[in-house]
């Protein structure tokens, strides 16, 4: 049995679907009872409510699991604590392998979400638990293809001329399933997962235009216009730091590791767009 945290989030549901499709039995850990049925719809064999801020609850939720996939809550003020709790609970429950979902280049210190993930990586290294760390690039799923085609506008809160690399979460899920099918082969490994596309905002708009046959233009907006009402100061600060960094430096990666793990070419943004458009 494989346990997965944040099982119904954007990352979690893609990983959960991939694990289920590969034949793995999965126990989904969700934060409320309202998410239990959703987790089962993504393929979880079991679904349980577990508060990751309460380490005394976690070990019981992991009982009988041979592996844990931990996905931290993005831009959450307690992401580091949650990750450390999950690792400590895995050790207490006798879990044999931890697959940690981190981020590409967690050493970029100005970014709060990178700081949190690097701290969790360090805690995992010190735990002596067998592990594999995945460091995915900027997700293609951050591009809402249907909305862009409907409105004719692709919006992003940083320079439209700054290139970023991308990865498809379906590819990330496939890698997770591959690693957990033969964990001994991937022990102690840290894998950066990056696709082949490196695109500016204008380049993304061109890809969407070609994929849909509908003109899509790129527009830069203020990051504050994308944040939910009432977001905590930590989250607001985190997104402002992230978009400021992207605006100045972008975020670039290399596809060789992902190509090797998939044993095929990674999904392109054009392929992702066609898939989203049905």
SULVEN-V559011 format. One line per field, one symbol per residue. burial: I if it has 16 or more other C-alpha atoms within 10 Angstrom, else O. A space follows every 50 residues. Layout:
burial->???
This chain:
burial->IIIIIIIIIOIIIIIIIIIIOOOIIIIIIIIOOOIIOIIIOIIIIIIIII IIIOIOOIIOIIIOIIIIIIIIIIIIIIIIIIIIIIIIIIIOIIIOIIII IIIIIIOOOOIIIIIIIIIIIOIIOOOOIIIIIIIIIIIIIOIOIOOIIO OIIIIIIIIIOIIIIIIIIIIIIIIIIIIIOOIOOIIOOIIIIIIIIIII IIIIIIIIIOIIOOIIIIIOOOIOOOOOOOOOOOIIOIIIIIIIIIIOOI IIIIIOOIIOIOOOOIIIIIOIIOOOOO
